[in-house]
């Protein structure tokens, strides 16, 4: 499971982006593009912080 942890975080982030767009979740004062950039940056940071562990 640890081998696929970066992949799981990336897929979960894509799921969050799709969910936010599907349910039309808006952050007051920010546009949809800014919301997507914020979520994308959080996902990229999460993937970056997970250590690389091979088999």
C-alpha positions in Angstrom: 0.0 0.0 0.0 2.9 2.4 0.8 4.1 1.8 -2.7 1.0 3.5 -4.2 0.5 6.2 -1.6 1.5 9.1 -4.0 -0.8 7.7 -6.7 -3.7 7.4 -4.1 -3.2 11.0 -3.0 -3.2 12.2 -6.7 -6.4 10.3 -7.5 -8.1 11.6 -4.4 -7.2 15.1 -5.4 -8.6 14.7 -8.8 -11.7 13.3 -7.2 -12.0 16.4 -5.0 -11.6 18.7 -8.0 -14.4 16.8 -9.9 -16.6 16.8 -6.8 -16.2 20.5 -6.2 -17.2 21.2 -9.9 -20.0 18.7 -9.9 -21.6 20.1 -6.7 -20.8 23.6 -7.7 -19.0 24.4 -4.4 -17.9 28.1 -4.4 -15.5 29.9 -2.1 -16.9 33.4 -1.5 -14.8 36.1 -3.1 -12.8 33.7 -5.3 -13.5 32.4 -8.8 -13.6 28.8 -9.9 -10.2 29.0 -11.4 -8.6 30.2 -8.1 -10.4 27.4 -6.2 -9.0 24.8 -8.7 -5.5 26.3 -8.3 -5.7 26.1 -4.5 -6.9 22.5 -4.5 -4.3 21.6 -7.2 -1.5 23.2 -5.1 -2.7 21.3 -2.0 -2.7 18.0 -3.9 0.8 18.7 -5.4 2.1 19.5 -1.9 0.6 16.3 -0.5 2.2 14.2 -3.2 5.5 16.0 -2.7 5.5 15.4 1.0 4.9 11.6 0.8 8.3 9.9 0.9 9.4 7.7 -2.1 9.3 4.0 -1.1 9.9 1.3 -3.6 9.2 -2.4 -3.3 
